[in-house]
Amino acid sequence: MKLKAIALNTFKEAVRNKVFYLLIGLGVTSALSSWIVSMLAIGDTEKVLKDVGLASIDFFSVLIAVFTGINLVYKEIDKKTIYNILSKPIERSSFIVGKFLGLSLTLLVALASMAVIFFLYLFISTGTLDSRILVYFFLLYLELLIITSISLLFSSFSTPILSSIFTISLYLIGQVMWTFNLFKHHLTKPLEKITAYFFYYILPNLDKFNIKNEIVTKSHLDSYLILNGILYAAFYTSALLILTIIIFNKREFQ
């Protein structure tokens, strides 16, 4: 019940923020404006609508995850409300997990809202519905959970500005992890290989969740990608939450 209370309180606090609705609005507006690009572009209109629309939703969903995540713990510490919370019979691990679950629910609502509107828009524009887009949004949500756990980790010991810089940096690195995979095969020295493999496996590989090209080009979608994404998100998110709990447990609030 305590975990549920923390999660619901986090969710309510997040949805009361005007910036939350602003980012959703910008995401929807940007996605719907893809018809302008489709009119100017030469080629398949549906492909352009999907490409621009999905990219827009992806971008603003990440902003929501970063913006809300970096303030989760820091705000409680800054406003001194953390003392009141921890004075109650609540374990610090429950506090962290509750915060994560609350933000996960917030992201689910935000992403679902943008997805429904985009689905309707795509159907009205093309007269068809590609059910595989649901898979895209599902994998995007898993990616957002990883970003959330990253921002929560930094929020537990750093300021919002630094947390946002660290989180966005890891997000950008995670988008190009496929280059690490190519790079490490060209290394010859053992130390270089060990270092490359270390960073390849320790840094978030968000490319595992990117199936936009398959959706846009209507290419074959391997079910392995979905299973791999689920397992990777579960493992990476759990590892980051455990690390966050360890760091938060060692903090002293005076």
The 8 nearest C-alpha neighbors of each residue, nearest first, counted from 0:
[[1, 3, 2, 4, 5, 6, 97, 93],
 [2, 0, 4, 3, 5, 89, 93, 97],
 [1, 3, 97, 5, 0, 4, 93, 6],
 [2, 4, 0, 6, 1, 5, 7, 97],
 [3, 5, 1, 7, 2, 6, 8, 0],
 [6, 4, 97, 8, 2, 3, 7, 9],
 [5, 7, 101, 97, 3, 9, 4, 100],
 [8, 6, 10, 4, 9, 5, 101, 3],
 [7, 9, 5, 11, 10, 6, 4, 12],
 [10, 8, 101, 12, 6, 7, 11, 98],
 [9, 11, 101, 7, 13, 8, 12, 105],
 [12, 10, 8, 14, 13, 9, 7, 15],
 [11, 13, 9, 15, 10, 14, 8, 16],
 [12, 14, 10, 15, 11, 16, 9, 67],
 [15, 13, 16, 11, 12, 10, 19, 105],
 [16, 14, 12, 13, 11, 17, 19, 10],
 [15, 17, 14, 18, 19, 13, 12, 20],
 [18, 16, 19, 20, 21, 15, 14, 22],
 [17, 19, 21, 20, 16, 22, 23, 63],
 [20, 18, 17, 22, 21, 16, 14, 23],
 [21, 19, 23, 17, 22, 18, 24, 16],
 [20, 22, 18, 24, 19, 23, 25, 17],
 [21, 23, 25, 24, 20, 19, 26, 18],
 [24, 22, 26, 20, 25, 21, 27, 19],
 [25, 23, 21, 27, 22, 26, 20, 28],
 [24, 26, 22, 28, 23, 27, 29, 21],
 [25, 27, 23, 29, 56, 59, 24, 28],
 [26, 28, 30, 24, 29, 25, 113, 31],
 [29, 27, 25, 31, 30, 26, 24, 32],
 [28, 30, 32, 26, 27, 31, 55, 25],
 [31, 29, 52, 27, 55, 32, 28, 33],
 [32, 30, 28, 33, 29, 27, 34, 52],
 [31, 33, 29, 34, 30, 35, 28, 36],
 [32, 34, 36, 31, 35, 48, 30, 51],
 [33, 35, 37, 32, 36, 38, 48, 31],
 [36, 34, 38, 33, 37, 32, 39, 31],
 [35, 37, 33, 39, 34, 38, 40, 47],
 [38, 36, 34, 40, 44, 35, 39, 47],
 [39, 37, 35, 36, 40, 34, 44, 41],
 [40, 38, 36, 37, 35, 41, 34, 42],
 [41, 39, 37, 38, 36, 42, 47, 44],
 [40, 42, 39, 43, 37, 38, 44, 47],
 [41, 43, 44, 40, 47, 46, 37, 45],
 [42, 44, 46, 45, 47, 41, 37, 40],
 [45, 43, 47, 37, 46, 42, 48, 38],
 [46, 44, 48, 47, 43, 49, 125, 121],
 [45, 47, 49, 215, 43, 44, 48, 50],
 [46, 48, 50, 44, 49, 45, 37, 51],
 [49, 47, 45, 33, 46, 51, 50, 52],
 [50, 48, 52, 46, 47, 51, 53, 215],
 [49, 51, 47, 48, 53, 52, 46, 215],
 [50, 52, 54, 48, 33, 53, 49, 47],
 [53, 51, 30, 49, 55, 54, 50, 48],
 [52, 54, 56, 55, 50, 51, 49, 57],
 [53, 55, 57, 51, 52, 56, 50, 58],
 [56, 54, 58, 52, 30, 57, 53, 29],
 [55, 57, 53, 26, 59, 58, 54, 60],
 [56, 58, 54, 60, 55, 59, 53, 61],
 [59, 57, 55, 61, 56, 60, 54, 62],
 [58, 60, 62, 26, 61, 56, 57, 22],
 [61, 59, 63, 57, 62, 58, 56, 64],
 [60, 62, 64, 59, 58, 63, 65, 57],
 [63, 61, 59, 65, 60, 64, 66, 58],
 [62, 64, 60, 66, 61, 65, 67, 59],
 [65, 63, 61, 62, 147, 67, 66, 68],
 [64, 66, 68, 62, 63, 67, 69, 61],
 [67, 65, 63, 68, 64, 69, 62, 70],
 [66, 68, 64, 65, 70, 69, 63, 71],
 [69, 67, 150, 65, 71, 70, 151, 66],
 [68, 70, 154, 150, 159, 67, 71, 162],
 [71, 69, 73, 74, 68, 67, 72, 159],
 [72, 70, 68, 69, 73, 74, 67, 154],
 [71, 73, 75, 74, 155, 154, 70, 76],
 [72, 74, 76, 70, 75, 154, 71, 77],
 [75, 73, 77, 70, 76, 72, 78, 71],
 [76, 74, 81, 80, 72, 78, 73, 77],
 [75, 77, 79, 73, 81, 74, 78, 80],
 [78, 76, 74, 79, 75, 73, 80, 81],
 [77, 79, 75, 80, 76, 74, 81, 73],
 [80, 78, 76, 81, 77, 82, 75, 83],
 [81, 79, 75, 83, 82, 78, 84, 76],
 [80, 82, 75, 84, 79, 76, 83, 85],
 [83, 81, 85, 80, 84, 79, 86, 252],
 [82, 84, 86, 80, 81, 85, 87, 79],
 [83, 85, 81, 82, 86, 87, 80, 89],
 [86, 84, 87, 82, 83, 81, 89, 88],
 [87, 85, 83, 84, 82, 88, 89, 81],
 [86, 88, 85, 89, 84, 83, 90, 82],
 [89, 87, 90, 86, 85, 84, 1, 91],
 [90, 88, 87, 85, 91, 93, 94, 1],
 [91, 89, 93, 92, 94, 88, 85, 87],
 [90, 92, 94, 93, 248, 89, 95, 244],
 [91, 93, 95, 90, 94, 244, 96, 248],
 [94, 92, 96, 90, 91, 95, 97, 2],
 [93, 95, 91, 97, 92, 96, 98, 90],
 [96, 94, 98, 92, 97, 93, 99, 91],
 [97, 95, 99, 93, 98, 94, 100, 92],
 [98, 96, 6, 5, 2, 100, 94, 99],
 [97, 99, 101, 95, 96, 6, 100, 9],
 [98, 100, 96, 102, 97, 101, 103, 95],
 [101, 99, 103, 97, 102, 6, 98, 96],
 [102, 100, 6, 10, 9, 98, 104, 103],
 [101, 103, 105, 99, 104, 100, 10, 106],
 [104, 102, 100, 106, 105, 101, 99, 107],
 [103, 105, 107, 101, 102, 106, 100, 108],
 [106, 104, 102, 108, 103, 107, 10, 109],
 [107, 105, 109, 103, 108, 104, 110, 102],
 [106, 108, 104, 110, 105, 109, 111, 103],
 [109, 107, 111, 105, 106, 110, 112, 104],
 [110, 108, 106, 112, 107, 111, 105, 113],
 [109, 111, 113, 107, 112, 108, 106, 114],
 [112, 110, 114, 108, 113, 109, 107, 115],
 [113, 111, 109, 110, 115, 114, 108, 116],
 [112, 114, 110, 116, 111, 115, 27, 117],
 [113, 115, 111, 117, 112, 116, 110, 118],
 [116, 114, 118, 117, 112, 113, 111, 119],
 [117, 115, 119, 113, 118, 114, 120, 112],
 [116, 118, 120, 114, 119, 115, 121, 113],
 [119, 117, 115, 121, 120, 116, 114, 122],
 [120, 118, 122, 116, 117, 121, 123, 115],
 [119, 121, 117, 123, 118, 122, 124, 116],
 [122, 120, 124, 118, 119, 123, 125, 117],
 [121, 123, 126, 119, 127, 125, 124, 120],
 [122, 124, 120, 121, 126, 125, 119, 127],
 [125, 123, 121, 122, 126, 120, 45, 127],
 [126, 124, 122, 127, 123, 121, 45, 128],
 [127, 125, 122, 123, 124, 128, 121, 120],
 [128, 126, 122, 125, 129, 121, 123, 124],
 [129, 127, 122, 130, 126, 121, 118, 125],
 [128, 130, 131, 132, 127, 133, 214, 118],
 [131, 129, 132, 133, 128, 134, 135, 118],
 [130, 132, 133, 134, 129, 135, 214, 220],
 [131, 133, 135, 134, 130, 129, 136, 214],
 [134, 132, 131, 136, 135, 130, 137, 129],
 [135, 133, 137, 131, 132, 136, 138, 130],
 [134, 136, 132, 138, 133, 137, 139, 210],
 [137, 135, 139, 133, 134, 138, 140, 132],
 [136, 138, 134, 140, 139, 135, 133, 141],
 [139, 137, 141, 208, 140, 135, 136, 134],
 [140, 138, 136, 142, 137, 141, 135, 143],
 [139, 141, 143, 137, 138, 142, 136, 144],
 [142, 140, 138, 144, 143, 139, 232, 137],
 [141, 143, 139, 145, 140, 144, 138, 208],
 [144, 142, 140, 146, 145, 141, 147, 139],
 [145, 143, 147, 141, 142, 146, 148, 140],
 [144, 146, 148, 142, 147, 143, 236, 149],
 [147, 145, 143, 149, 144, 148, 150, 142],
 [148, 146, 144, 150, 145, 149, 64, 68],
 [147, 149, 151, 145, 146, 150, 236, 239],
 [150, 148, 146, 152, 147, 151, 166, 145],
 [149, 151, 68, 69, 147, 153, 152, 148],
 [152, 150, 154, 148, 149, 68, 153, 147],
 [153, 151, 243, 149, 150, 155, 154, 148],
 [154, 152, 162, 150, 155, 151, 157, 156],
 [153, 155, 151, 69, 157, 152, 156, 72],
 [154, 156, 153, 152, 72, 247, 157, 151],
 [155, 157, 154, 153, 158, 152, 247, 246],
 [156, 158, 154, 153, 162, 155, 161, 159],
 [157, 159, 161, 160, 162, 154, 73, 156],
 [160, 158, 162, 69, 161, 163, 70, 154],
 [161, 159, 163, 162, 158, 164, 69, 157],
 [160, 162, 164, 163, 158, 159, 165, 157],
 [163, 161, 159, 153, 165, 160, 164, 69],
 [162, 164, 166, 160, 161, 165, 167, 159],
 [163, 165, 161, 167, 162, 166, 168, 160],
 [166, 164, 168, 162, 163, 167, 161, 169],
 [167, 165, 163, 169, 168, 164, 150, 162],
 [166, 168, 170, 164, 169, 165, 163, 171],
 [169, 167, 165, 171, 170, 166, 164, 172],
 [168, 170, 172, 166, 167, 171, 173, 165],
 [169, 171, 167, 173, 168, 172, 166, 174],
 [172, 170, 174, 168, 173, 169, 167, 175],
 [173, 171, 169, 174, 170, 175, 168, 176],
 [174, 172, 204, 205, 170, 203, 176, 171],
 [173, 175, 171, 206, 205, 172, 176, 170],
 [176, 174, 177, 172, 173, 178, 206, 171],
 [175, 177, 179, 178, 173, 204, 174, 172],
 [176, 178, 180, 175, 179, 181, 206, 174],
 [177, 179, 181, 176, 180, 175, 182, 183],
 [180, 178, 182, 176, 177, 181, 183, 199],
 [179, 181, 177, 178, 182, 183, 176, 184],
 [182, 180, 178, 179, 183, 184, 177, 185],
 [181, 183, 179, 184, 180, 185, 178, 186],
 [182, 184, 185, 186, 180, 181, 195, 179],
 [183, 185, 182, 186, 181, 180, 192, 187],
 [186, 184, 183, 182, 187, 181, 192, 180],
 [187, 185, 183, 184, 192, 188, 191, 182],
 [186, 188, 189, 185, 192, 191, 184, 190],
 [187, 189, 191, 190, 186, 192, 193, 185],
 [190, 188, 192, 191, 193, 187, 186, 194],
 [191, 189, 193, 192, 188, 194, 195, 187],
 [192, 190, 194, 188, 189, 193, 195, 186],
 [191, 193, 195, 189, 190, 194, 186, 196],
 [192, 194, 190, 196, 195, 191, 197, 189],
 [195, 193, 197, 191, 192, 196, 190, 198],
 [194, 196, 192, 198, 197, 193, 183, 199],
 [197, 195, 199, 193, 198, 194, 192, 200],
 [198, 196, 194, 195, 199, 200, 201, 193],
 [199, 197, 201, 195, 200, 196, 202, 194],
 [200, 198, 196, 197, 201, 202, 195, 179],
 [199, 201, 198, 197, 202, 196, 203, 204],
 [200, 202, 198, 199, 197, 203, 196, 204],
 [201, 203, 198, 200, 199, 204, 173, 169],
 [204, 202, 173, 205, 201, 169, 200, 170],
 [203, 205, 173, 206, 176, 207, 202, 174],
 [206, 204, 173, 207, 174, 208, 203, 142],
 [205, 207, 209, 174, 208, 204, 173, 176],
 [206, 208, 205, 209, 228, 204, 224, 227],
 [209, 207, 138, 206, 205, 228, 210, 139],
 [210, 208, 206, 211, 207, 205, 138, 139],
 [209, 211, 213, 212, 208, 214, 135, 207],
 [212, 210, 214, 213, 209, 215, 135, 50],
 [211, 213, 215, 214, 210, 216, 209, 218],
 [212, 214, 218, 210, 216, 211, 217, 215],
 [215, 213, 217, 211, 212, 216, 210, 218],
 [214, 216, 212, 46, 217, 213, 49, 211],
 [215, 217, 218, 213, 214, 212, 46, 211],
 [218, 216, 214, 213, 215, 219, 212, 220],
 [219, 217, 213, 216, 220, 214, 212, 215],
 [218, 220, 221, 213, 217, 214, 216, 222],
 [221, 219, 218, 222, 213, 224, 214, 210],
 [220, 222, 223, 224, 219, 225, 226, 218],
 [221, 223, 225, 224, 220, 226, 227, 219],
 [224, 222, 226, 221, 225, 227, 228, 220],
 [225, 223, 227, 222, 226, 221, 228, 207],
 [224, 226, 228, 222, 223, 227, 229, 138],
 [227, 225, 229, 223, 228, 224, 230, 222],
 [226, 228, 224, 230, 225, 229, 223, 231],
 [227, 229, 225, 231, 226, 230, 232, 224],
 [228, 230, 226, 232, 227, 231, 233, 225],
 [231, 229, 233, 227, 232, 228, 234, 226],
 [230, 232, 228, 234, 233, 229, 235, 227],
 [233, 231, 235, 229, 234, 230, 236, 228],
 [234, 232, 230, 236, 231, 235, 237, 229],
 [233, 235, 231, 237, 232, 236, 238, 230],
 [236, 234, 238, 232, 237, 233, 231, 239],
 [235, 237, 239, 145, 233, 238, 234, 232],
 [238, 236, 240, 234, 235, 239, 233, 241],
 [239, 237, 235, 241, 236, 240, 234, 242],
 [238, 240, 242, 236, 241, 237, 243, 148],
 [239, 241, 243, 237, 242, 238, 244, 236],
 [240, 242, 244, 238, 239, 243, 237, 245],
 [241, 243, 239, 245, 240, 244, 238, 246],
 [244, 242, 152, 240, 246, 241, 245, 247],
 [243, 245, 247, 241, 242, 246, 92, 248],
 [246, 244, 242, 248, 243, 247, 241, 249],
 [247, 245, 243, 249, 248, 244, 242, 250],
 [246, 248, 244, 250, 249, 245, 243, 155],
 [249, 247, 245, 246, 250, 244, 91, 92],
 [248, 250, 246, 247, 251, 245, 244, 252],
 [251, 249, 247, 248, 252, 246, 156, 155],
 [250, 252, 253, 249, 248, 247, 246, 82],
 [253, 251, 250, 82, 76, 81, 79, 85],
 [252, 251, 82, 79, 250, 76, 81, 77]]
